[in-house]
């Protein structure tokens, strides 16, 4: 099973490539759609790493990948500028998931 990265910047792609993870850099909607089509047709790709910025551009597609298919596992990662999530992301996630305020 392979891990594949779809990034919006070269630095993230290069860092993951040094770790042995193949991937592609996308800047346009057509490039992103082409990359996602490649991922869906390659049965060996089991984990998709996608930068938060790109995932935010295609929320419906990412949601469909997460809920409609068992593979690939979709993981949003921060890019070189850091995470776009709030500092209370984990607390908010737990509160939303189980209804308990920490």
C-alpha positions as CSV (number, residue, x, y, z in Angstrom):
1,X,0.0,0.0,0.0
2,X,1.4,3.4,-1.0
3,X,1.1,6.9,0.4
4,X,0.6,9.7,-2.1
5,X,0.7,13.5,-1.5
6,X,-1.2,16.2,-3.3
7,X,0.3,19.6,-2.3
8,X,-0.1,23.2,-3.3
9,X,3.6,24.0,-2.8
10,X,6.9,22.6,-3.7
11,X,8.4,22.6,-0.2
12,X,5.8,20.2,1.2
13,X,6.2,18.0,-1.8
14,X,10.0,18.0,-1.5
15,X,9.9,17.2,2.2
16,X,7.6,14.3,1.8
17,X,9.6,13.1,-1.2
18,X,12.7,12.9,1.0
19,X,10.7,10.6,3.3
20,X,9.9,8.4,0.3
21,X,6.3,9.6,-0.3
22,X,5.5,10.3,-4.0
23,X,3.2,13.0,-5.0
24,X,2.3,16.0,-7.1
25,X,2.1,19.8,-6.8
26,X,-1.1,21.3,-8.1
27,X,-2.0,25.0,-8.7
28,X,-5.1,24.9,-10.9
29,X,-8.4,23.1,-10.6
30,X,-7.7,21.0,-13.6
31,X,-4.4,19.8,-12.1
32,X,-6.2,18.9,-8.8
33,X,-8.9,17.0,-10.6
34,X,-6.4,15.1,-12.7
35,X,-4.4,14.2,-9.6
36,X,-7.6,13.0,-7.8
37,X,-8.5,10.9,-10.8
38,X,-5.1,9.3,-10.8
39,X,-5.4,8.5,-7.1
40,X,-8.8,6.9,-7.6
41,X,-7.7,4.7,-10.4
42,X,-4.4,3.5,-8.7
43,X,-5.5,0.6,-6.4
44,X,-2.2,0.6,-4.6
45,X,-2.6,4.1,-3.1
46,X,-4.0,3.5,0.4
47,X,-3.3,6.9,2.0
48,X,-3.8,10.3,0.5
49,X,-2.0,13.2,2.1
50,X,-3.5,16.5,1.0
51,X,-2.7,20.0,2.2
52,X,-5.4,21.8,4.1
53,X,-5.6,24.6,1.6
54,X,-6.3,22.2,-1.3
55,X,-8.8,20.2,0.7
56,X,-10.6,23.5,1.5
57,X,-10.9,24.2,-2.2
58,X,-12.7,20.9,-2.8
59,X,-14.7,20.1,0.4
60,X,-17.4,18.1,-1.3
61,X,-14.9,15.9,-3.2
62,X,-12.9,15.3,0.0
63,X,-16.1,14.4,1.9
64,X,-17.1,12.0,-0.8
65,X,-13.6,10.3,-0.7
66,X,-13.9,10.0,3.1
67,X,-17.4,8.7,3.3
68,X,-18.0,6.9,0.0
69,X,-14.9,4.8,-0.2
70,X,-12.8,2.7,2.2
71,X,-9.6,3.6,0.4
72,X,-7.7,5.8,0.2
73,X,-7.6,7.1,3.7
74,X,-7.6,10.9,3.3
75,X,-5.5,12.9,5.7
76,X,-5.3,16.7,5.7
77,X,-1.9,18.0,6.5
78,X,-0.7,21.6,7.2
79,X,1.7,23.1,4.7
80,X,4.9,25.2,5.3
81,X,2.8,28.1,6.6
82,X,1.3,26.0,9.4
83,X,-2.2,24.8,10.1
84,X,-5.3,26.8,9.2
85,X,-7.1,25.3,12.2
86,X,-7.7,27.1,15.4
87,X,-5.7,26.5,18.5
88,X,-8.7,24.8,20.1
89,X,-9.2,22.4,17.2
90,X,-8.9,19.2,19.2
91,X,-11.1,20.4,22.0
92,X,-13.8,21.6,19.5
93,X,-13.6,18.2,17.7
94,X,-14.1,16.3,20.9
95,X,-17.0,18.6,22.0
96,X,-18.7,18.1,18.6
97,X,-18.1,14.4,18.5
98,X,-19.3,13.4,21.9
99,X,-20.9,16.5,23.3
100,X,-18.6,16.8,26.3
101,X,-16.9,20.1,27.2
102,X,-13.3,19.7,28.3
